[in-house]
């Protein structure tokens, strides 16, 4: 293993910032970045030798590959994290505009909402994985949250309380329990998990994640993040009374002033329920 790859791996392993999946993703990104720097001709690099020329070469390389602005910005976040950890923060400009990286396009023309048919669910042989999938659908949970959740602890009567250690970015949040179906499902989850999480005793999170990936793949299920998209679109319909743009409803420009206000309030509520801090991210789930 090259020095730079090893040193970046150690930086990641000694950091506990963010969720488990965030840390794993960061390590993968930085490993790929180290490999790209080697391919670009920067040999014998050390983690502390990061310079502006390295950042510029990477950005030019990514832009030459026609990567999306969102992908490049995610990689820039990893570079800034690296620079901060080795006291080289000034090496990476604070604004992506400095590198000519365009704004991320949040609005998508196509809905990514996914359903979860009973016949598909029946093909998932692990009962804990099945329950995690059902909770993802019913409450708009991320995969990690639906695996780590301790249903008995999270149940607060009229809402679920999600601990920081389960969530992306370490942000606690609440999700309303609105329907009898949600309540019935939660009671089933509590019986299955007992006082613990939806990770059976004796298994680690990473082991359960691999089991989740294997069983969903065997059942022909993929891109289950789409369950969150479906949750967001259902909530928008409940909160406004009409479908979201991605659900076949009107765009913002076609709404009356009163409807635009209702649209804004619904998007703010949905953003909070999904664990985002920006209202604009709802355009990914709902359209604009």
C-alpha positions in Angstrom: 0.0 0.0 0.0 1.3 3.4 -1.0 2.2 5.9 1.8 -0.6 8.3 1.0 -3.3 5.6 0.9 -2.1 4.2 4.2 -2.0 7.7 5.9 -5.4 8.7 4.6 -6.8 5.4 5.8 -5.4 6.0 9.3 -6.8 9.5 9.4 -10.2 8.0 8.6 -9.9 5.2 11.1 -9.0 7.5 13.9 -11.9 9.9 13.2 -15.4 9.3 14.6 -17.1 12.2 12.8 -20.4 11.3 11.2 -22.4 8.1 10.9 -20.8 4.7 10.2 -21.8 4.9 6.5 -20.5 8.5 6.3 -17.1 7.4 7.6 -16.9 4.4 5.3 -17.9 6.5 2.3 -15.2 9.1 3.2 -12.5 6.5 3.4 -13.5 5.1 0.0 -13.5 8.5 -1.6 -10.1 9.4 -0.2 -8.7 6.1 -1.3 -9.9 6.8 -4.8 -8.5 10.3 -4.6 -5.1 9.0 -3.6 -5.2 6.6 -6.5 -6.1 9.3 -8.9 -3.3 11.5 -7.7 -0.9 8.7 -8.3 -2.3 8.2 -11.9 -2.0 12.0 -12.5 1.8 11.7 -11.9 2.0 12.8 -8.2 4.2 10.1 -6.7 5.6 9.7 -3.2 3.0 11.9 -1.8 2.4 12.2 2.0 -0.9 13.2 3.6 0.7 16.4 4.9 2.1 17.4 1.5 -1.3 18.3 0.0 -0.9 21.4 -2.1 -3.0 23.7 -4.3 -1.6 22.1 -7.5 -2.9 18.7 -6.3 -6.4 20.1 -5.7 -6.4 21.9 -9.1 -5.3 18.8 -10.9 -8.0 16.7 -9.3 -10.8 19.2 -10.1 -9.6 19.5 -13.7 -9.6 15.7 -14.0 -13.1 15.4 -12.6 -14.5 18.1 -14.8 -12.8 16.5 -17.8 -14.8 13.3 -16.9 -18.0 15.3 -17.1 -19.0 14.3 -13.5 -22.1 15.8 -12.1 -21.7 18.9 -9.9 -23.0 17.0 -6.9 -20.4 14.2 -7.3 -17.6 16.8 -7.6 -18.9 18.7 -4.5 -18.9 15.5 -2.5 -15.3 14.9 -3.4 -14.4 18.5 -2.6 -15.9 17.9 0.9 -13.6 15.0 1.4 -10.6 17.1 0.2 -11.5 19.8 2.7 -11.8 17.2 5.5 -8.3 15.8 4.6 -6.8 19.3 4.5 -8.3 20.2 7.9 -7.0 17.0 9.5 -3.4 17.8 8.4 -3.6 21.5 9.2 -3.6 22.5 5.5 -7.0 24.0 5.4 -5.9 27.0 3.2 -4.9 24.7 0.4 -8.5 24.1 -0.6 -10.6 27.2 -1.4 -13.6 27.6 0.8 -15.9 28.2 -2.2 -16.5 25.8 -5.0 -17.1 28.8 -7.3 -13.3 29.3 -7.1 -12.9 26.2 -9.2 -15.7 26.9 -11.6 -17.9 24.1 -10.1 -21.5 24.9 -11.0 -24.3 24.7 -8.5 -25.8 21.3 -7.7 -29.1 20.7 -9.6 -31.6 19.5 -7.1 -34.6 19.2 -9.4 -34.9 15.9 -11.2 -37.3 15.2 -14.1 -38.0 11.7 -13.0 -39.5 10.4 -9.8 -37.3 7.9 -7.9 -40.1 6.8 -5.6 -40.3 3.0 -5.1 -42.9 0.8 -3.7 -42.5 -2.4 -1.8 -44.9 -5.1 -3.0 -45.9 -8.0 -0.7 -44.5 -10.6 -3.1 -41.1 -8.8 -3.2 -41.0 -8.6 0.6 -41.9 -12.2 0.9 -38.7 -13.1 -1.0 -36.5 -11.4 1.7 -35.8 -14.4 3.9 -34.3 -12.6 6.9 -37.1 -11.3 9.2 -35.0 -8.5 10.6 -34.2 -7.2 7.1 -37.9 -7.5 6.1 -38.8 -5.3 9.1 -36.1 -2.8 8.3 -37.5 -2.4 4.8 -41.0 -2.0 6.1 -39.9 0.8 8.5 -38.0 2.5 5.7 -41.2 2.6 3.7 -43.5 3.6 6.6 -41.4 6.3 8.2 -39.0 7.4 5.4 -36.0 6.1 7.3 -32.5 5.8 5.8 -31.1 2.2 5.6 -28.7 2.7 8.5 -31.5 4.1 10.7 -33.8 1.2 9.9 -31.1 -1.2 10.9 -29.9 0.5 14.0 -33.3 1.6 15.4 -34.3 0.3 18.8 -38.1 0.4 18.2 -39.1 0.2 21.9 -36.7 3.1 22.8 -37.7 5.2 19.7 -41.5 4.9 20.3 -42.6 8.1 22.0 -46.3 7.7 21.5 -47.1 10.1 18.7 -43.6 10.1 17.1 -40.4 8.2 16.7 -37.3 9.7 18.2 -34.1 8.9 16.3 -30.9 8.9 18.2 -27.9 10.9 16.8 -25.8 7.7 16.6 -28.3 6.2 14.1 -28.6 9.2 11.8 -26.6 10.8 9.0 -24.5 13.7 10.2 -25.4 12.8 13.8 -28.6 14.9 13.8 -31.3 13.7 16.1 -34.8 14.0 14.7 -38.4 13.0 15.2 -40.8 11.4 12.7 -44.6 11.5 13.4 -46.6 8.4 13.9 -49.7 9.3 12.0 -51.6 6.2 11.0 -52.9 3.0 12.5 -50.8 1.1 10.0 -47.6 2.8 11.3 -48.6 2.0 14.9 -49.3 -1.7 14.1 -46.0 -2.0 12.3 -44.1 -0.4 15.1 -45.7 -2.8 17.6 -44.5 -5.7 15.4 -41.0 -4.2 15.3 -41.0 -3.9 19.1 -41.9 -7.6 19.5 -39.2 -8.7 17.0 -36.5 -6.5 18.5 -37.3 -6.8 22.2 -35.4 -4.1 24.0 -32.7 -4.0 21.4 -32.1 -2.9 17.8 -33.2 -4.6 14.6 -29.7 -6.2 14.5 -30.0 -9.6 16.1 -27.8 -10.4 19.1 -24.3 -11.5 18.1 -24.2 -9.5 14.9 -22.5 -6.2 14.3 -23.9 -3.4 12.3 -21.6 -4.1 9.3 -22.6 -7.8 9.4 -26.3 -6.9 9.4 -25.6 -4.4 6.6 -24.0 -7.1 4.4 -27.0 -9.5 5.2 -29.4 -6.7 4.2 -27.5 -6.1 0.9 -27.4 -9.8 0.1 -31.1 -10.5 0.9 -32.4 -7.5 -1.0 -30.3 -8.3 -4.0 -31.5 -11.9 -3.9 -35.1 -10.6 -3.9 -34.4 -8.4 -6.9 -34.7 -5.2 -4.8 -32.3 -2.3 -5.5 -32.1 1.4 -4.9 -34.2 1.2 -1.7 -33.5 4.8 -1.0 -36.5 5.2 -3.3 -38.7 4.3 -0.3 -37.8 7.7 1.2 -38.9 9.4 -2.1 -42.3 7.6 -1.9 -42.6 8.6 1.8 -41.9 12.3 0.9 -44.4 12.3 -1.9 -47.1 10.7 0.3 -46.5 13.3 3.0 -46.7 16.1 0.5 -50.1 14.9 -0.6 -51.2 14.6 3.0 -50.0 18.1 3.9 -51.1 20.0 0.9 -54.0 18.1 -0.6 -52.5 17.7 -4.0 -49.7 15.6 -5.5 -46.1 16.8 -5.7 -44.7 17.8 -9.1 -42.9 14.5 -9.3 -46.1 12.7 -8.3 -47.9 14.3 -11.3 -49.1 17.4 -9.5 -48.7 21.1 -10.5 -45.4 22.9 -10.5 -44.8 25.8 -8.2 -45.4 28.4 -10.9 -48.9 27.0 -11.4 -49.9 27.4 -7.7 -51.9 30.3 -6.2 -50.2 32.4 -3.6 -52.0 30.5 -0.8 -51.0 27.2 -2.4 -47.4 28.3 -2.6 -47.4 29.1 1.1 -48.8 25.6 1.8 -46.2 24.1 -0.5 -43.4 25.9 1.4 -44.7 24.8 4.8 -45.1 21.2 3.6 -41.5 21.1 2.2 -40.1 22.4 5.5 -41.9 19.8 7.4 -40.9 17.0 5.1 -37.3 18.2 5.1 -37.2 17.9 8.9 -38.8 14.5 8.9 -36.2 13.2 6.4 -33.4 14.6 8.5 -32.3 17.4 6.1 -31.4 20.9 7.1 -32.3 22.6 3.8 -35.7 23.0 2.3 -34.2 23.0 -1.2 -33.2 19.3 -0.9 -36.9 18.4 -1.1 -36.8 19.2 -4.8 -34.9 15.9 -5.2 -37.9 14.0 -3.7 -40.8 16.1 -4.8 -39.7 18.2 -7.9 -40.3 21.9 -8.1 
